Amino acid sequence: MKVMKFGGGCLNDAGDLHRAAALAACPPVVIVVSAMAGVTDTLDLILKTVANRGRFPAGLFQGLRKRHFDCLENVSAATHGRLNSDLENQFNRLEEILRGIACIGEAPPSIQARILGFGERLASILLAGALTTRGPAAVPCDAHQCGITADRPGTEARIDLPETRRRLRRNLKPILRSGRIPVVTGFYGRAPDGGTATFGRNASDYSAAAIACVLEAAELVIWKGVDGVMTMDPAYGGAPRPVESMTWEEVEELTHFGAGILHPLTLEPLRNSRIRVRIRNFRHPERPGTEIVPTIESPGERLCGVTCHPSATMMQLSVAPGNGQRVLSRLEEVLSSAAARVTSLISARDRIILVMPSEDARSARRALSRSGDSPFRIVRTRDNHALVAVVGQAVRGPRGLARIMDALAVAGVTIEAIAPGITAPSLCLVVPGHQAGHCLRTIHKQFFPTAASPPRETSTGDEI
Protein backbone atom coordinates (compact mmCIF):
# COMPACT_ATOMS: atom_id res chain seq x y z
CA MET A 1 0.00 0.00 0.00
CA LYS A 2 1.18 3.50 -0.89
CA VAL A 3 0.50 6.94 0.50
CA MET A 4 0.64 9.81 -2.00
CA LYS A 5 0.60 13.46 -1.09
CA PHE A 6 -0.27 16.24 -3.54
CA GLY A 7 0.76 19.77 -2.59
CA GLY A 8 -1.08 22.93 -3.53
CA GLY A 9 1.51 23.75 -6.19
CA CYS A 10 0.37 20.58 -7.97
CA LEU A 11 -3.30 21.63 -7.87
CA ASN A 12 -3.89 24.81 -9.81
CA ASP A 13 -6.92 23.89 -11.91
CA ALA A 14 -9.07 21.05 -13.25
CA GLY A 15 -6.30 19.84 -15.53
CA ASP A 16 -4.03 19.35 -12.51
CA LEU A 17 -6.79 17.48 -10.68
CA HIS A 18 -7.10 15.07 -13.61
CA ARG A 19 -3.32 14.66 -13.73
CA ALA A 20 -3.24 13.87 -10.00
CA ALA A 21 -6.07 11.37 -10.44
CA ALA A 22 -4.13 9.60 -13.18
CA LEU A 23 -1.06 9.28 -10.96
CA ALA A 24 -3.07 8.12 -7.95
CA ALA A 25 -5.41 5.60 -9.57
CA CYS A 26 -3.45 2.59 -8.29
CA PRO A 27 -5.18 1.11 -5.22
CA PRO A 28 -4.47 0.25 -2.51
CA VAL A 29 -3.46 3.88 -1.98
CA VAL A 30 -4.26 6.70 0.43
CA ILE A 31 -4.17 10.24 -0.94
CA VAL A 32 -3.31 13.24 1.22
CA VAL A 33 -4.17 16.58 -0.27
CA SER A 34 -3.39 20.24 0.36
CA ALA A 35 -5.53 23.20 -0.54
CA MET A 36 -5.34 24.26 -4.18
CA ALA A 37 -2.59 26.76 -4.96
CA GLY A 38 -3.13 30.10 -3.24
CA VAL A 39 -6.37 29.11 -1.51
CA THR A 40 -5.03 29.11 2.06
CA ASP A 41 -3.53 32.57 1.54
CA THR A 42 -6.93 33.78 0.35
CA LEU A 43 -8.65 32.22 3.36
CA ASP A 44 -6.11 33.86 5.65
CA LEU A 45 -6.75 37.26 4.04
CA ILE A 46 -10.52 36.80 4.36
CA LEU A 47 -10.14 35.78 8.00
CA LYS A 48 -8.01 38.82 8.85
CA THR A 49 -10.42 41.16 7.07
CA VAL A 50 -13.38 39.75 8.97
CA ALA A 51 -11.66 39.65 12.38
CA ASN A 52 -9.84 42.99 12.19
CA ARG A 53 -12.35 45.10 10.29
CA GLY A 54 -15.65 43.39 11.08
CA ARG A 55 -16.42 43.32 7.37
CA PHE A 56 -17.28 40.27 5.25
CA PRO A 57 -15.25 40.54 1.97
CA ALA A 58 -17.89 39.27 -0.43
CA GLY A 59 -15.70 39.74 -3.52
CA LEU A 60 -12.87 37.56 -2.21
CA PHE A 61 -15.29 34.94 -0.96
CA GLN A 62 -17.20 34.75 -4.23
CA GLY A 63 -13.96 34.56 -6.21
CA LEU A 64 -12.89 31.58 -4.11
CA ARG A 65 -16.27 29.96 -4.56
CA LYS A 66 -16.29 30.48 -8.33
CA ARG A 67 -12.81 28.97 -8.71
CA HIS A 68 -13.85 25.71 -7.04
CA PHE A 69 -17.19 25.39 -8.83
CA ASP A 70 -15.50 26.11 -12.17
CA CYS A 71 -13.11 23.23 -11.43
CA LEU A 72 -16.06 21.01 -10.56
CA GLU A 73 -17.62 21.62 -13.97
CA ASN A 74 -14.51 20.12 -15.61
CA VAL A 75 -13.66 17.42 -13.08
CA SER A 76 -16.50 14.99 -12.50
CA ALA A 77 -19.41 13.94 -14.63
CA ALA A 78 -20.29 10.73 -12.77
CA THR A 79 -20.82 12.31 -9.37
CA HIS A 80 -21.42 15.94 -10.28
CA GLY A 81 -24.70 16.34 -8.37
CA ARG A 82 -23.38 14.96 -5.08
CA LEU A 83 -20.10 16.89 -5.31
CA ASN A 84 -21.99 20.09 -6.12
CA SER A 85 -23.98 19.60 -2.94
CA ASP A 86 -20.83 18.82 -0.92
CA LEU A 87 -19.09 21.98 -2.13
CA GLU A 88 -22.19 24.07 -1.52
CA ASN A 89 -22.41 22.79 2.06
CA GLN A 90 -18.75 23.61 2.71
CA PHE A 91 -19.07 27.16 1.42
CA ASN A 92 -22.31 27.74 3.35
CA ARG A 93 -20.60 26.54 6.55
CA LEU A 94 -17.55 28.72 5.88
CA GLU A 95 -19.67 31.82 5.26
CA GLU A 96 -21.69 31.19 8.41
CA ILE A 97 -18.54 31.01 10.55
CA LEU A 98 -17.01 34.11 8.95
CA ARG A 99 -20.13 36.20 9.43
CA GLY A 100 -20.20 35.12 13.07
CA ILE A 101 -16.62 36.33 13.49
CA ALA A 102 -17.55 39.64 11.86
CA CYS A 103 -20.22 40.14 14.53
CA ILE A 104 -17.97 39.16 17.44
CA GLY A 105 -14.83 40.88 16.14
CA GLU A 106 -12.40 38.09 17.05
CA ALA A 107 -11.52 34.50 16.19
CA PRO A 108 -10.04 32.10 18.76
CA PRO A 109 -7.15 29.89 17.56
CA SER A 110 -9.39 26.82 17.13
CA ILE A 111 -11.74 28.78 14.86
CA GLN A 112 -8.81 30.18 12.89
CA ALA A 113 -7.52 26.64 12.41
CA ARG A 114 -10.95 25.47 11.27
CA ILE A 115 -11.25 28.25 8.69
CA LEU A 116 -7.75 27.73 7.28
CA GLY A 117 -8.52 24.02 6.87
CA PHE A 118 -11.42 24.64 4.48
CA GLY A 119 -9.02 24.74 1.52
CA GLU A 120 -8.05 21.11 2.12
CA ARG A 121 -11.69 20.07 2.53
CA LEU A 122 -12.61 21.64 -0.80
CA ALA A 123 -9.62 20.11 -2.59
CA SER A 124 -10.36 16.63 -1.23
CA ILE A 125 -13.90 16.79 -2.61
CA LEU A 126 -12.68 17.82 -6.07
CA LEU A 127 -9.85 15.26 -6.25
CA ALA A 128 -12.16 12.49 -5.03
CA GLY A 129 -14.51 13.45 -7.86
CA ALA A 130 -11.72 13.34 -10.45
CA LEU A 131 -10.64 9.91 -9.21
CA THR A 132 -14.19 8.54 -9.20
CA THR A 133 -14.76 9.76 -12.76
CA ARG A 134 -11.61 7.96 -13.84
CA GLY A 135 -12.15 4.93 -11.57
CA PRO A 136 -11.86 3.47 -9.01
CA ALA A 137 -14.21 5.25 -6.64
CA ALA A 138 -12.73 7.65 -4.10
CA VAL A 139 -14.01 9.06 -0.81
CA PRO A 140 -13.19 12.54 0.56
CA CYS A 141 -12.09 12.15 4.22
CA ASP A 142 -11.93 15.03 6.69
CA ALA A 143 -8.82 14.53 8.86
CA HIS A 144 -10.74 15.77 11.90
CA GLN A 145 -13.35 13.06 11.48
CA CYS A 146 -11.28 10.17 10.15
CA GLY A 147 -8.77 10.21 12.97
CA ILE A 148 -5.72 12.45 12.61
CA THR A 149 -5.29 13.62 16.20
CA ALA A 150 -3.28 16.58 17.50
CA ASP A 151 -1.47 16.64 20.83
CA ARG A 152 -2.81 20.11 21.72
CA PRO A 153 -5.06 22.90 20.40
CA GLY A 154 -3.76 25.79 18.33
CA THR A 155 -1.87 26.40 15.14
CA GLU A 156 1.50 24.71 15.88
CA ALA A 157 0.38 21.33 17.20
CA ARG A 158 2.04 17.97 16.64
CA ILE A 159 0.40 14.70 15.68
CA ASP A 160 -0.44 12.30 18.50
CA LEU A 161 0.70 9.09 16.78
CA PRO A 162 -0.75 6.48 19.21
CA GLU A 163 -4.21 8.05 19.15
CA THR A 164 -4.01 8.67 15.40
CA ARG A 165 -3.04 5.03 14.86
CA ARG A 166 -6.09 3.80 16.78
CA ARG A 167 -8.60 6.10 15.09
CA LEU A 168 -7.19 6.09 11.57
CA ARG A 169 -6.94 2.31 11.27
CA ARG A 170 -10.53 1.97 12.42
CA ASN A 171 -11.82 4.54 9.90
CA LEU A 172 -9.62 4.10 6.81
CA LYS A 173 -9.06 0.36 6.61
CA PRO A 174 -12.71 -0.45 5.72
CA ILE A 175 -12.50 2.05 2.85
CA LEU A 176 -9.29 0.45 1.58
CA ARG A 177 -10.70 -3.08 1.89
CA SER A 178 -13.68 -2.03 -0.24
CA GLY A 179 -11.31 -1.06 -3.07
CA ARG A 180 -12.03 2.67 -2.77
CA ILE A 181 -9.41 5.40 -2.38
CA PRO A 182 -9.51 7.67 0.70
CA VAL A 183 -8.62 11.29 -0.10
CA VAL A 184 -7.59 12.72 3.27
CA THR A 185 -7.17 16.38 4.11
CA GLY A 186 -3.67 17.31 5.26
CA PHE A 187 -2.48 20.17 7.50
CA TYR A 188 -4.90 19.82 10.40
CA GLY A 189 -6.48 17.35 12.81
CA ARG A 190 -8.70 16.93 15.85
CA ALA A 191 -7.48 18.67 19.02
CA PRO A 192 -7.89 17.00 22.44
CA ASP A 193 -10.75 19.40 23.26
CA GLY A 194 -12.63 18.34 20.12
CA GLY A 195 -11.77 21.47 18.15
CA THR A 196 -9.47 21.82 15.14
CA ALA A 197 -5.69 22.15 15.43
CA THR A 198 -3.21 22.80 12.62
CA PHE A 199 0.37 21.58 12.31
CA GLY A 200 2.01 24.69 10.81
CA ARG A 201 2.68 25.92 7.30
CA ASN A 202 3.32 23.24 4.66
CA ALA A 203 2.22 20.57 7.14
CA SER A 204 0.41 18.29 4.70
CA ASP A 205 3.77 16.53 4.20
CA TYR A 206 3.76 15.83 7.93
CA SER A 207 0.16 14.54 7.80
CA ALA A 208 1.07 12.19 4.95
CA ALA A 209 4.09 10.82 6.82
CA ALA A 210 1.99 10.13 9.92
CA ILE A 211 -0.62 8.29 7.83
CA ALA A 212 2.10 6.24 6.11
CA CYS A 213 3.51 5.35 9.53
CA VAL A 214 0.29 4.27 11.25
CA LEU A 215 -0.98 2.31 8.21
CA GLU A 216 2.47 0.72 7.70
CA ALA A 217 2.65 1.75 4.05
CA ALA A 218 5.38 0.38 1.81
CA GLU A 219 6.04 3.78 0.23
CA LEU A 220 5.33 7.47 0.69
CA VAL A 221 5.43 9.55 -2.50
CA ILE A 222 5.39 13.32 -2.07
CA TRP A 223 4.50 15.04 -5.33
CA LYS A 224 5.95 18.53 -5.74
CA GLY A 225 6.42 21.09 -8.48
CA VAL A 226 10.19 20.41 -8.67
CA ASP A 227 12.43 17.44 -9.44
CA GLY A 228 13.12 16.61 -5.80
CA VAL A 229 15.52 18.05 -3.26
CA MET A 230 17.74 20.48 -5.14
CA THR A 231 21.41 21.19 -4.44
CA MET A 232 20.51 24.88 -4.10
CA ASP A 233 17.35 26.99 -4.15
CA PRO A 234 16.80 27.94 -7.84
CA ALA A 235 15.59 31.36 -6.66
CA TYR A 236 19.25 32.28 -6.05
CA GLY A 237 20.30 31.47 -9.61
CA GLY A 238 23.28 29.23 -10.26
CA ALA A 239 22.78 25.77 -11.74
CA PRO A 240 21.05 23.62 -9.11
CA ARG A 241 20.27 19.98 -9.80
CA PRO A 242 18.24 17.31 -8.01
CA VAL A 243 19.90 15.08 -5.44
CA GLU A 244 19.40 11.41 -6.31
CA SER A 245 19.37 10.15 -2.71
CA MET A 246 19.80 11.61 0.76
CA THR A 247 19.68 10.36 4.32
CA TRP A 248 16.86 11.36 6.64
CA GLU A 249 19.27 13.39 8.76
CA GLU A 250 20.52 15.32 5.72
CA VAL A 251 16.98 16.23 4.66
CA GLU A 252 16.07 17.27 8.19
CA GLU A 253 19.17 19.45 8.38
CA LEU A 254 18.35 21.20 5.10
CA THR A 255 14.73 21.84 6.10
CA HIS A 256 15.80 23.11 9.52
CA PHE A 257 18.08 25.68 7.89
CA GLY A 258 15.57 27.03 5.40
CA ALA A 259 15.05 24.59 2.51
CA GLY A 260 11.31 24.65 1.86
CA ILE A 261 11.03 21.29 0.13
CA LEU A 262 9.43 19.55 3.16
CA HIS A 263 7.80 20.50 6.42
CA PRO A 264 10.52 20.21 9.12
CA LEU A 265 8.57 17.51 11.03
CA THR A 266 7.79 15.36 7.99
CA LEU A 267 10.24 12.55 8.66
CA GLU A 268 9.72 12.45 12.43
CA PRO A 269 6.95 9.79 12.38
CA LEU A 270 9.00 7.58 10.02
CA ARG A 271 12.28 7.52 11.92
CA ASN A 272 12.10 3.87 13.01
CA SER A 273 10.21 2.56 9.99
CA ARG A 274 11.31 0.91 6.75
CA ILE A 275 8.98 3.01 4.60
CA ARG A 276 10.46 4.17 1.31
CA VAL A 277 10.14 7.95 0.85
CA ARG A 278 10.39 9.65 -2.53
CA ILE A 279 9.96 13.27 -3.63
CA ARG A 280 8.91 13.44 -7.27
CA ASN A 281 8.00 16.04 -9.89
CA PHE A 282 4.25 16.17 -10.45
CA ARG A 283 4.63 17.63 -13.94
CA HIS A 284 7.41 15.24 -14.95
CA PRO A 285 6.62 11.90 -13.30
CA GLU A 286 9.11 10.15 -15.58
CA ARG A 287 11.96 11.77 -13.64
CA PRO A 288 13.27 9.78 -10.66
CA GLY A 289 13.18 12.58 -8.07
CA THR A 290 14.92 12.19 -4.71
CA GLU A 291 14.80 9.07 -2.56
CA ILE A 292 15.27 9.45 1.20
CA VAL A 293 17.08 6.50 2.74
CA PRO A 294 18.45 5.58 6.21
CA THR A 295 22.13 5.48 5.21
CA ILE A 296 24.35 6.19 2.21
CA GLU A 297 27.84 4.90 1.57
CA SER A 298 29.44 7.99 0.10
CA PRO A 299 32.87 9.53 -0.44
CA GLY A 300 34.09 12.19 1.94
CA GLU A 301 33.78 14.92 -0.69
CA ARG A 302 30.03 14.41 -1.12
CA LEU A 303 27.88 17.50 -0.69
CA CYS A 304 24.06 17.36 -0.63
CA GLY A 305 23.44 21.04 -1.00
CA VAL A 306 23.44 24.53 0.42
CA THR A 307 20.51 26.50 1.77
CA CYS A 308 19.85 29.51 3.94
CA HIS A 309 17.57 31.51 6.20
CA PRO A 310 17.74 34.80 4.25
CA SER A 311 16.58 37.00 7.13
CA ALA A 312 18.40 36.19 10.36
CA THR A 313 19.33 38.02 13.55
CA MET A 314 22.48 37.46 15.63
CA MET A 315 22.02 37.96 19.34
CA GLN A 316 25.05 37.89 21.63
CA LEU A 317 24.54 37.09 25.31
CA SER A 318 26.99 37.35 28.18
CA VAL A 319 26.78 34.36 30.51
CA ALA A 320 27.42 34.34 34.24
CA PRO A 321 29.93 31.73 35.41
CA GLY A 322 28.32 28.55 36.64
CA ASN A 323 26.70 25.35 35.46
CA GLY A 324 26.59 25.42 31.66
CA GLN A 325 23.73 22.94 31.50
CA ARG A 326 21.66 25.05 33.88
CA VAL A 327 22.29 28.14 31.75
CA LEU A 328 21.21 26.39 28.55
CA SER A 329 18.12 24.89 30.21
CA ARG A 330 17.05 28.29 31.50
CA LEU A 331 17.72 29.86 28.09
CA GLU A 332 15.57 27.23 26.40
CA GLU A 333 12.78 27.87 28.90
CA VAL A 334 12.80 31.63 28.30
CA LEU A 335 12.89 31.36 24.52
CA SER A 336 10.15 28.70 24.49
CA SER A 337 7.89 31.03 26.45
CA ALA A 338 8.32 33.56 23.63
CA ALA A 339 7.81 30.93 20.90
CA ALA A 340 11.15 32.06 19.44
CA ARG A 341 12.87 29.58 17.14
CA VAL A 342 16.65 29.35 17.43
CA THR A 343 18.26 28.16 14.21
CA SER A 344 21.80 27.94 15.55
CA LEU A 345 23.55 28.39 18.89
CA ILE A 346 27.28 29.06 19.32
CA SER A 347 28.61 28.77 22.87
CA ALA A 348 31.93 29.96 24.30
CA ARG A 349 33.19 30.28 27.91
CA ASP A 350 31.26 33.43 28.79
CA ARG A 351 29.37 34.14 25.57
CA ILE A 352 26.43 32.61 23.69
CA ILE A 353 25.52 33.67 20.17
CA LEU A 354 21.98 32.91 19.06
CA VAL A 355 20.99 32.97 15.40
CA MET A 356 17.26 33.08 14.73
CA PRO A 357 14.75 34.17 12.08
CA SER A 358 14.42 37.94 12.30
CA GLU A 359 10.64 37.74 12.78
CA ASP A 360 11.27 35.93 16.09
CA ALA A 361 13.97 38.30 17.37
CA ARG A 362 11.65 40.92 18.85
CA SER A 363 9.75 38.46 21.05
CA ALA A 364 13.06 36.80 22.03
CA ARG A 365 14.58 40.15 23.04
CA ARG A 366 11.52 41.01 25.11
CA ALA A 367 11.50 37.64 26.90
CA LEU A 368 15.24 37.72 27.60
CA SER A 369 15.08 41.30 28.90
CA ARG A 370 12.23 40.48 31.28
CA SER A 371 13.85 37.38 32.77
CA GLY A 372 15.52 39.22 35.63
CA ASP A 373 16.72 36.08 37.43
CA SER A 374 18.44 34.66 34.35
CA PRO A 375 22.18 33.92 34.30
CA PHE A 376 22.62 35.80 31.01
CA ARG A 377 22.01 39.23 29.49
CA ILE A 378 21.87 40.63 25.98
CA VAL A 379 25.10 42.32 24.92
CA ARG A 380 24.40 43.05 21.28
CA THR A 381 21.80 42.33 18.58
CA ARG A 382 22.52 42.51 14.88
CA ASP A 383 19.83 42.22 12.20
CA ASN A 384 20.07 41.89 8.40
CA HIS A 385 22.08 38.68 8.36
CA ALA A 386 21.63 35.31 6.67
CA LEU A 387 22.35 31.85 8.00
CA VAL A 388 23.88 29.67 5.28
CA ALA A 389 24.00 25.91 5.85
CA VAL A 390 26.24 23.51 3.94
CA VAL A 391 25.10 19.89 4.29
CA GLY A 392 27.09 16.78 3.38
CA GLN A 393 30.12 14.66 4.29
CA ALA A 394 32.44 17.22 2.67
CA VAL A 395 32.23 19.54 5.68
CA ARG A 396 33.78 16.88 7.96
CA GLY A 397 36.97 16.53 5.98
CA PRO A 398 39.79 19.09 6.01
CA ARG A 399 39.94 19.18 2.23
CA GLY A 400 36.23 19.91 1.81
CA LEU A 401 36.28 22.55 4.53
CA ALA A 402 39.33 24.20 2.97
CA ARG A 403 37.58 24.32 -0.41
CA ILE A 404 34.62 26.12 1.14
CA MET A 405 36.68 28.64 3.08
CA ASP A 406 39.13 29.35 0.25
CA ALA A 407 36.31 29.90 -2.24
CA LEU A 408 34.47 32.28 0.10
CA ALA A 409 37.68 34.23 0.81
CA VAL A 410 38.37 34.67 -2.90
CA ALA A 411 34.74 35.68 -3.49
CA GLY A 412 34.94 38.32 -0.75
CA VAL A 413 32.21 36.82 1.45
CA THR A 414 32.36 38.03 5.06
CA ILE A 415 31.85 35.24 7.60
CA GLU A 416 30.52 36.68 10.86
CA ALA A 417 30.16 33.38 12.74
CA ILE A 418 30.61 29.68 12.12
CA ALA A 419 29.27 26.57 13.89
CA PRO A 420 28.74 22.86 13.26
CA GLY A 421 25.26 21.65 12.40
CA ILE A 422 22.86 19.62 14.51
CA THR A 423 22.58 15.99 13.38
CA ALA A 424 23.85 15.39 9.86
CA PRO A 425 27.33 16.55 8.77
CA SER A 426 26.81 20.26 8.17
CA LEU A 427 28.35 23.66 8.62
CA CYS A 428 26.51 26.87 9.52
CA LEU A 429 27.84 30.22 8.38
CA VAL A 430 26.43 33.61 9.37
CA VAL A 431 27.00 36.19 6.61
CA PRO A 432 25.65 39.69 5.86
CA GLY A 433 22.16 39.39 4.41
CA HIS A 434 23.07 41.02 1.10
CA GLN A 435 25.77 38.37 0.53
CA ALA A 436 23.49 35.34 1.00
CA GLY A 437 22.98 34.58 -2.69
CA HIS A 438 26.63 35.21 -3.53
CA CYS A 439 27.69 32.86 -0.72
CA LEU A 440 25.32 30.09 -1.86
CA ARG A 441 26.42 30.31 -5.49
CA THR A 442 30.10 30.35 -4.56
CA ILE A 443 29.91 27.19 -2.45
CA HIS A 444 27.66 25.44 -4.95
CA LYS A 445 30.02 26.15 -7.83
CA GLN A 446 32.91 24.61 -5.90
CA PHE A 447 31.19 21.24 -5.59
CA PHE A 448 28.97 21.23 -8.68
CA PRO A 449 31.10 23.01 -11.29
CA THR A 450 29.66 21.14 -14.27
CA ALA A 451 26.05 20.99 -13.09
CA ALA A 452 23.80 21.41 -16.09
CA SER A 453 20.85 23.71 -15.67
CA PRO A 454 17.62 21.67 -15.47
CA PRO A 455 14.48 22.82 -17.27
CA ARG A 456 13.44 25.96 -15.42
CA GLU A 457 10.14 25.64 -13.64
CA THR A 458 8.30 28.05 -11.42
CA SER A 459 6.91 26.62 -8.22
CA THR A 460 3.82 28.36 -6.95
CA GLY A 461 4.32 27.01 -3.45
CA ASP A 462 3.23 23.56 -2.55
CA GLU A 463 0.67 24.05 0.11
CA ILE A 464 -0.14 25.45 3.30
Summary of the structure (lengths in Angstrom):
residues: 464
radius of gyration: 23.3
end to end distance: 25.7
largest distance: 72.7
contacts: 1672
relative contact order: 0.12
helix: 44%
strand: 22%
